[in-house]
Amino acid sequence: MRRGLVAAALGVAGLGAAVGRPIVVGLAAVPLAALVAGLLTAPPAPRVAVDRELSNAAPALGERVTVRVTVENEGRTVADCLVADSLPEGVDAVDDPRASVRLPAGASTTLAYDVVARRGTHAFGPVAVTARGLVDDATVEHDVETSFRCRSDARPLELRASVGRRVGDQRADTGGSGVEFHSVREYRPSDPQRRIDWRRYARSRELTTVEFREERAATVHLLVDVRDGCDVRGRAVEPSALAYGVDAAERLARALLERGVDVGVGLYPDSLDALPPAGGRPQRTRIERLLDGHASLPWGEGVAVPGVGNAAVADGGAASGDPASSTSPFDAGLPDPLRRDARVLLVSPCLDDASVSFAVSVHETGGDVGVLSPGVGGETPGAVVERAHREERLARLEGAGVPTVDWRVAEPLSGAVEEVFATWT
């Protein structure tokens, strides 16, 4: 401000001298007078103590966190005080993180606002406290170390026992050990005596072995749609459909692993078998590392895989990537071990036809596949149209015989998971 007033005074004086008009030169006194007045009334730098508190330092995805910034005046009264907080990068505030107040000497004020949690660790910046004057302002910044960490384990997924039974053992089409009769074959010396058909031997003196329908533990492979077009939000402050999909996959993987089910994770369409199905704590750690840091994800730092595909983005939301570069990579196919031995759950918002074609193709070629589709909000005309298209795609999946659930992310994930496995027999 000071430099502007000085420049204005010099400019007016120079113009007056150039045209030879003393009255114009005299006008230069106006900005100079304003400068002097500003110097005489310039506020001192405020002396304050600053504190910041969060309602939750470990929120779940999409949860609102209330931020309270308290400023205590340890100096003179500040007639016009602006308190402004610095948000973490990538985190949006529901309310304005700034406030103008009158701050008497010895008094304190609290600025409260909400932010929406997104995946990752987020650190706040400094708090700026400004005493505003007639011409100049005086600002001080206070670094208050504050952060929150948003991870899927903030909200564990509780699965009913019925879900575990549905996911549990699968009956194979081959003979072996089990409890249900399958066939009878010629005896081999390595066969255990308990499986010899002694009644037949008594009748015909022929040694045969009874085969039972083999049972094996089911494996579940979670395929997360990580294309750029899935990184779309219904409202600017909300997490994206991609973030909700990754969060759901990680929570479901942890719950199934705790029930003894082998779980794998793939990234559609680039790394369909990134982590083959396995069990135990080591697999849980591998899954967390993959979903925390893979370069295909907007928060990832891992090794990149070729990224293709996108989806139409409804207006009123936001997305990364170029929708014009959309391709349909469903013909990448599903690896044979997954097609043969695993139940594949595709987690996708189904914002284009590629993911639908992929699931139908897997189903029609003998794969055991279902779809869990997170749906984000948005009430703009474009969002309403896109929602209608998405509902039509989900109807096509159900019509093709693919178990499909439309998960409204504001509703509990457990209900959506129970619904998809209830139809997955």
MOVENNOR-V549968 format. One record per residue. N is the residue number from 1. PHI is phi in degrees with one decimal (999 if undefined). D_LAST is the distance of its C-alpha to the last C-alpha in Angstrom with 2 decimals. Layout:
N_PHI_D_LAST ; N_PHI_D_LAST
This chain:
1_999_72.64 ; 2_-59.9_75.92 ; 3_-60.7_75.90 ; 4_-65.6_75.22 ; 5_-67.6_78.21 ; 6_-63.3_80.47 ; 7_-63.2_79.41 ; 8_-65.0_80.04 ; 9_-62.8_83.49 ; 10_-65.4_84.47 ; 11_-64.8_83.23 ; 12_-65.8_85.20 ; 13_-62.6_88.30 ; 14_-63.0_88.10 ; 15_-63.9_87.75 ; 16_-63.2_90.78 ; 17_-66.3_92.86 ; 18_-68.2_91.94 ; 19_-93.0_93.01 ; 20_69.8_95.97 ; 21_-114.2_94.94 ; 22_-58.1_95.61 ; 23_-64.4_93.66 ; 24_-69.7_90.50 ; 25_-60.1_91.17 ; 26_-63.8_91.51 ; 27_-65.5_88.01 ; 28_-63.6_86.72 ; 29_-68.4_87.67 ; 30_-63.8_84.80 ; 31_-64.5_81.94 ; 32_-66.4_84.19 ; 33_-63.9_84.70 ; 34_-64.1_80.95 ; 35_-64.8_80.55 ; 36_-62.5_83.18 ; 37_-61.8_81.61 ; 38_-65.8_78.26 ; 39_-63.9_79.81 ; 40_-73.5_81.51 ; 41_-108.5_78.36 ; 42_-60.9_75.77 ; 43_-75.9_73.49 ; 44_-73.6_73.31 ; 45_-60.8_70.06 ; 46_-66.6_68.15 ; 47_-103.1_68.00 ; 48_-137.4_64.63 ; 49_-112.5_62.09 ; 50_-124.2_58.44 ; 51_-136.8_55.26 ; 52_-134.0_51.59 ; 53_-128.5_48.74 ; 54_-115.4_44.97 ; 55_-69.5_42.88 ; 56_-156.4_40.07 ; 57_-90.3_40.48 ; 58_-137.0_36.78 ; 59_-78.1_34.94 ; 60_-83.5_31.33 ; 61_-59.1_30.67 ; 62_82.8_32.09 ; 63_-75.1_33.84 ; 64_-84.8_37.45 ; 65_-116.9_40.12 ; 66_-87.0_43.54 ; 67_-107.0_46.46 ; 68_-121.6_49.85 ; 69_-108.2_52.94 ; 70_-109.0_56.09 ; 71_-117.6_59.50 ; 72_-110.7_62.62 ; 73_-82.8_66.01 ; 74_-103.5_68.43 ; 75_-127.1_71.15 ; 76_-73.1_72.87 ; 77_-62.1_71.41 ; 78_-109.1_69.31 ; 79_-67.0_69.84 ; 80_-132.4_67.10 ; 81_-114.9_64.34 ; 82_-107.5_61.19 ; 83_-107.0_58.30 ; 84_-131.7_55.65 ; 85_-95.5_52.64 ; 86_-105.1_51.09 ; 87_-77.5_47.31 ; 88_-62.8_45.21 ; 89_-63.8_44.48 ; 90_85.3_41.33 ; 91_-110.8_41.10 ; 92_-106.7_42.05 ; 93_-97.4_43.75 ; 94_-74.6_42.94 ; 95_-113.6_46.61 ; 96_-74.3_49.86 ; 97_-81.8_50.52 ; 98_-136.4_54.25 ; 99_-156.7_56.76 ; 100_-105.3_60.51 ; 101_-142.3_62.38 ; 102_-96.1_65.88 ; 103_-119.5_66.00 ; 104_-64.5_69.08 ; 105_-60.6_70.51 ; 106_81.5_68.68 ; 107_-92.3_65.84 ; 108_-135.6_62.16 ; 109_-138.3_59.44 ; 110_-123.3_55.64 ; 111_-97.5_53.52 ; 112_-122.5_49.93 ; 113_-155.6_47.11 ; 114_-111.8_43.33 ; 115_-122.0_41.39 ; 116_-104.6_37.67 ; 117_-69.7_36.07 ; 118_-122.1_34.80 ; 119_-60.0_33.38 ; 120_117.6_36.04 ; 121_-102.7_39.34 ; 122_-126.7_41.82 ; 123_-108.2_45.52 ; 124_-80.3_47.89 ; 125_-89.9_51.26 ; 126_-71.9_54.71 ; 127_-97.0_55.79 ; 128_-100.0_58.72 ; 129_-117.3_61.35 ; 130_-120.2_63.95 ; 131_-93.9_67.25 ; 132_-96.8_68.12 ; 133_-112.7_71.77 ; 134_-65.5_73.86 ; 135_-116.1_73.86 ; 136_-114.9_72.02 ; 137_-113.2_68.99 ; 138_-125.9_68.60 ; 139_-120.3_65.15 ; 140_-124.5_63.97 ; 141_-117.6_60.54 ; 142_-120.5_58.99 ; 143_-84.2_56.26 ; 144_-118.5_53.94 ; 145_-66.7_51.21 ; 146_-144.8_47.99 ; 147_-154.6_44.43 ; 148_-133.6_40.82 ; 149_-124.0_37.76 ; 150_-105.7_34.42 ; 151_-136.2_31.47 ; 152_-65.6_27.78 ; 153_-74.5_28.56 ; 154_-69.0_30.63 ; 155_-136.9_27.56 ; 156_-60.2_25.10 ; 157_-92.0_21.47 ; 158_-97.2_20.55 ; 159_-104.6_16.91 ; 160_-69.2_16.03 ; 161_-61.6_15.25 ; 162_-63.7_11.97 ; 163_-65.6_10.88 ; 164_-60.9_12.25 ; 165_-67.8_10.43 ; 166_-67.5_6.89 ; 167_-77.7_8.67 ; 168_-56.5_10.74 ; 169_-71.3_11.21 ; 170_-115.9_9.72 ; 171_-90.6_11.33 ; 172_-90.4_13.70 ; 173_-90.5_15.51 ; 174_-105.8_18.79 ; 175_-83.0_20.91 ; 176_171.7_22.15 ; 177_-88.4_22.16 ; 178_171.5_19.61 ; 179_-123.5_19.56 ; 180_-102.8_18.18 ; 181_-59.2_20.83 ; 182_-120.1_20.50 ; 183_-169.5_24.10 ; 184_-123.9_27.77 ; 185_-134.5_29.94 ; 186_-65.9_33.53 ; 187_-65.8_34.56 ; 188_-120.2_35.32 ; 189_-57.4_37.78 ; 190_-82.4_35.32 ; 191_-69.8_32.82 ; 192_-68.6_32.85 ; 193_-63.3_34.70 ; 194_-65.8_32.00 ; 195_-100.9_29.88 ; 196_-75.3_32.85 ; 197_-84.3_32.66 ; 198_-69.5_35.91 ; 199_-64.5_35.94 ; 200_-64.8_36.03 ; 201_-61.9_38.68 ; 202_-64.9_40.74 ; 203_-81.3_40.67 ; 204_-120.2_41.21 ; 205_58.3_42.22 ; 206_-112.6_39.51 ; 207_-82.2_37.42 ; 208_-133.5_33.72 ; 209_-119.6_30.67 ; 210_-86.1_27.41 ; 211_-101.9_24.25 ; 212_-107.8_21.01 ; 213_-67.2_17.51 ; 214_-71.0_17.43 ; 215_-115.6_15.13 ; 216_-138.9_15.30 ; 217_-66.3_14.52 ; 218_-71.8_12.07 ; 219_-118.6_14.04 ; 220_-117.6_13.52 ; 221_-116.7_16.03 ; 222_-95.1_17.24 ; 223_-105.9_19.22 ; 224_-101.6_21.79 ; 225_-73.7_23.69 ; 226_-112.9_27.27 ; 227_-67.9_29.35 ; 228_-54.9_32.51 ; 229_-67.0_31.39 ; 230_-84.4_28.70 ; 231_-84.9_31.58 ; 232_-121.8_32.25 ; 233_-120.4_33.02 ; 234_-72.6_33.23 ; 235_-134.1_36.36 ; 236_-60.0_38.74 ; 237_-85.3_38.42 ; 238_-91.4_34.62 ; 239_-63.5_32.46 ; 240_-83.5_30.90 ; 241_-60.7_27.35 ; 242_-62.5_27.45 ; 243_-61.8_28.52 ; 244_-65.6_25.76 ; 245_-64.9_23.15 ; 246_-64.0_24.71 ; 247_-60.8_25.01 ; 248_-64.2_21.35 ; 249_-63.3_20.37 ; 250_-68.2_22.91 ; 251_-66.4_22.01 ; 252_-67.8_18.29 ; 253_-58.9_19.35 ; 254_-63.6_21.77 ; 255_-65.4_19.45 ; 256_-69.3_16.87 ; 257_-60.9_19.90 ; 258_-66.8_21.31 ; 259_-91.7_18.30 ; 260_85.9_18.92 ; 261_-88.5_16.23 ; 262_-72.4_17.89 ; 263_-129.9_18.04 ; 264_-123.0_19.80 ; 265_-136.9_21.24 ; 266_-129.4_22.52 ; 267_-114.4_24.71 ; 268_-85.6_24.04 ; 269_-104.8_25.89 ; 270_-91.3_28.38 ; 271_-129.8_26.89 ; 272_-65.1_23.29 ; 273_-122.2_23.40 ; 274_-54.0_26.02 ; 275_-127.2_24.66 ; 276_-60.1_22.53 ; 277_-56.8_19.97 ; 278_-158.2_21.92 ; 279_-124.8_22.25 ; 280_88.9_24.99 ; 281_-62.4_27.59 ; 282_-58.4_28.98 ; 283_-67.3_25.74 ; 284_-60.3_25.73 ; 285_-63.5_29.34 ; 286_-62.7_28.69 ; 287_-63.7_26.01 ; 288_-62.0_28.45 ; 289_-64.9_31.25 ; 290_-62.5_29.41 ; 291_-79.6_28.38 ; 292_-84.1_31.78 ; 293_-131.9_33.98 ; 294_-70.9_32.66 ; 295_-66.6_35.09 ; 296_-70.2_32.50 ; 297_-96.4_32.11 ; 298_-62.2_35.00 ; 299_-103.7_35.78 ; 300_-84.5_35.37 ; 301_-132.1_38.15 ; 302_-84.8_36.46 ; 303_-74.7_36.92 ; 304_-73.7_36.25 ; 305_-118.4_34.00 ; 306_-56.3_34.78 ; 307_-100.6_33.61 ; 308_-136.0_32.80 ; 309_94.3_31.21 ; 310_-162.1_31.78 ; 311_-144.0_30.91 ; 312_-65.1_33.02 ; 313_-109.3_34.20 ; 314_-71.3_34.95 ; 315_-66.4_38.45 ; 316_93.4_38.90 ; 317_-107.6_36.62 ; 318_-151.3_37.43 ; 319_-152.6_36.09 ; 320_-99.2_37.33 ; 321_90.4_37.77 ; 322_-110.1_39.02 ; 323_-57.2_36.75 ; 324_-70.0_38.94 ; 325_-91.5_37.71 ; 326_-63.8_34.15 ; 327_-133.9_32.55 ; 328_-121.0_29.24 ; 329_-92.7_28.21 ; 330_-66.1_24.70 ; 331_-76.4_26.15 ; 332_-62.1_26.43 ; 333_79.3_23.25 ; 334_-109.2_20.69 ; 335_-55.1_22.09 ; 336_-55.2_20.97 ; 337_-58.4_19.93 ; 338_-72.6_17.44 ; 339_-64.3_16.20 ; 340_-86.6_15.96 ; 341_-116.2_14.89 ; 342_-121.0_13.35 ; 343_-86.8_10.61 ; 344_-103.3_13.06 ; 345_-110.2_13.39 ; 346_-85.4_16.42 ; 347_-103.2_18.55 ; 348_-149.8_20.99 ; 349_-71.0_23.04 ; 350_55.8_22.77 ; 351_-91.4_26.50 ; 352_-151.3_26.98 ; 353_-81.7_25.48 ; 354_-63.0_25.22 ; 355_-65.9_22.06 ; 356_-65.4_20.39 ; 357_-62.3_21.68 ; 358_-61.5_20.47 ; 359_-62.6_16.79 ; 360_-64.5_17.04 ; 361_-62.4_18.96 ; 362_-62.4_16.49 ; 363_-63.1_13.68 ; 364_-71.6_16.27 ; 365_-101.2_17.47 ; 366_96.8_14.34 ; 367_-78.7_13.26 ; 368_-97.4_9.84 ; 369_-129.1_11.01 ; 370_-134.1_10.72 ; 371_-132.1_13.92 ; 372_-112.6_15.58 ; 373_-115.8_18.92 ; 374_-72.1_21.85 ; 375_-115.8_24.39 ; 376_-95.0_28.01 ; 377_-79.8_30.66 ; 378_117.9_33.88 ; 379_-120.8_35.81 ; 380_-71.8_38.19 ; 381_-54.9_38.28 ; 382_-64.3_36.74 ; 383_-65.7_33.88 ; 384_-64.7_33.20 ; 385_-64.7_33.21 ; 386_-63.6_30.91 ; 387_-64.4_28.44 ; 388_-64.3_28.46 ; 389_-62.5_27.82 ; 390_-65.0_24.91 ; 391_-61.5_23.31 ; 392_-65.9_23.82 ; 393_-65.7_22.07 ; 394_-63.8_18.96 ; 395_-65.1_19.07 ; 396_-63.7_19.35 ; 397_-62.3_16.20 ; 398_-63.8_14.22 ; 399_-65.3_16.27 ; 400_-84.4_15.36 ; 401_91.4_11.59 ; 402_-91.2_11.17 ; 403_-57.7_9.32 ; 404_-138.7_12.69 ; 405_-131.9_14.53 ; 406_-89.1_18.32 ; 407_-95.6_19.58 ; 408_-77.5_23.16 ; 409_-64.2_24.67 ; 410_-76.0_26.91 ; 411_-97.1_23.98 ; 412_-59.8_22.38 ; 413_-65.2_19.83 ; 414_-57.8_17.95 ; 415_-64.0_17.04 ; 416_-66.2_15.74 ; 417_-65.0_13.62 ; 418_-61.8_12.17 ; 419_-69.1_11.55 ; 420_-68.5_9.83 ; 421_-78.0_7.35 ; 422_-66.3_7.08 ; 423_-94.1_5.97 ; 424_-106.2_3.79 ; 425_-111.7_0.00
